Amino acid sequence: MQRLEILKETFFGLGVVQQQLLIGSAVAAGGILTYIVFKRKKAKTIPLGEGWWGAGEKTRSEDQKIYPFQVQTSDKEIKDLYERIDRTRYAEPLEDSRFHYGFNSTYLKKVVSYWRHEFDWKKQVAVLNKYPHFKTKIEGLDVHFIHVRPPHRENQKVLPLMLIHGWPGSFYEFYKILPLLTQSRDGIVFEVVCPSIPGYGFSEAPHKQGFNSLSAARIFLTLMERLGFSQFYLQGGDWGSLITTNMAQMKPQCVKGLHLNMCMSNRGFKVLMSMLIGPYLPFLVGLSREDVRRLFPFFEKNVWEMLRESGYLHIQGTKPDTAGCAVNDSPVGLAAYLLEKFSTWTDFKNRDLEDGGLERKFSLDDLLTNVMIYWTTGSITSSMRFYKENFKSNPNNRVDAKTEIFVPTGLAAFPMELMHCPKSWAQIRYRNIYSYTFMPRGGHFAAFEEPHLLADDIFNFVKKVEKF
C-alpha cells in the first residue's frame, strides 16, 4: 500500500509529457508481454564446434601430453630492449592536456626512465616462475597456463577454478589473488588454473582466421578435461567474462558456477523501459538506488563515455595489423598504448591527472611486467586480432548471444567498471544468479586492483552454490 502511495505521488509529480510517456509505455508493454510469454523456448546449450589453428595442414594426431614450462630471458633480449628505448622519439604534449589525449608523454618519460634504469626484468622473471607453468597442444596450438594447487590440509574441500584474463591484461593479473584463493576459508579452497588466451603472452597465436571467444572457450574446456576436471568453477572479466560464459553455454554440466566481474546484457524492451522510467521510478523497473547512481544520466555515462574510450576497439576490430606494426616494434609505444588503459579503465577521473593516477592502484614493477609479457613474446598484434575475429559480424546475431546461461552465476559489480549492468538486466541472459554484489571500490582490472575484494566475493558465491 505504501508503494502505491509513493507511485501515485511520483506519477502526479511528473510533467504532462512524462506522464504520457509512462502511460504509452504501459500500453505498449501489454502487447509485448504477450509475445514474451508465448515466445519459443531458447536452447540451453550451444554447439561445441571444432577447430584447427596450427600452421599448415591439420595433423592426423596431436600430442596430448602436458609439459612443464619456464619463463626465460637473456642479456641479448634486454640489450635489444634498452637500445630501442634509447632511440625513442617523443612527441611533446599539449599544455595542460593531462591524460585527455591519451598517455601524457611528460609522465611517459618518467615511466620509461624507471623501465630503463631501475626495473629488473630478470628479477620479475623469477617472480613469474614462482608458480608452476605448463604448455599443452590443443587444436594445433601450444596453450600456456599456470596451475596452482593449495597446500594439503585435512577437512577442506578443494574446488577447481579457472581464471581467464582479458586485454590488455595477462595471466599475471591474478598473481595477487592466487595466494588468497589457495588458502582454505571456511573449509573451501581452490585449485587454480590460469591460461593465456591463444595469441596472448606465452600461448601460441592462431595461424588461421576466425579464432574467436567460442574457439577459446572450446580450447579451455579441453584443457580442463585434460587436467582431469569433470566439474569446475569459472571466473572472468573483460574477454574472460565472454569466454567463461561461452564455456558455461557449451558444457553447463561441467560448470558448477560462473563468477564474473564484467557483465554485458542483451538490449531489449526491459532495458529500454529501464532507461526511460528508471530515473523517476527505479523500483518499478527493478533498479536500485545504486543502479540509478551508476547508470544515469544514461547517455553521458553509457554513450559519450564509451565513444571517448572505445577508439582502440574500432581499430582492433577492423585493422589490428596496421596499428600492431607500430606497437610491436617500439617498446615505448607499446607501453603507452597498454598502460593508458590501466589509467583510464581504473577510474575515468584519472584523465584529469598529470600522471593518469597510474601508481595509485599499481606499482610500476607490476605494470611493466605485464608490458614485458607482451613485448618479449611479440604478442600484441595477435592479441589485438581477437577483436577483429569477434567483431567480423554482428555479435548479437551469434548463437551465444541468443542463448541464455543457466549455471549458477555470481556477479561482482565494481563501481568504476566501464559500463554498469544492473542485476535486473543481467537476469535477462543469466537466468540463475546466486549472488550480485555492489563492490565498494575498484574498476575494470578487478583481480589486479582489488584482489581481496574479488577473492571475498568469489568465496561467498561458491559457498552459496556449495551450500556451506
PEGI-V365776 format. One record per helix or strand of 2 or more residues. SS is the DSSP state (H for helix, E for strand). FROM is the first residue (numbers start at 0). LEN is the number of residues. If there is no record, write none. Layout:
SS_FROM_LEN, SS_FROM_LEN
//
This chain:
H_1_12, H_15_23, E_65_4, H_74_12, H_104_13, H_120_8, E_132_6, E_140_8, E_156_8, H_170_11, E_187_8, H_212_14, E_231_5, H_238_12, E_254_6, H_268_9, H_281_4, H_288_7, H_297_12, H_310_6, H_319_8, H_330_14, H_347_5, H_357_4, H_363_14, H_379_11, H_394_3, E_408_5, H_422_7, E_432_6, H_445_4, H_450_16
//
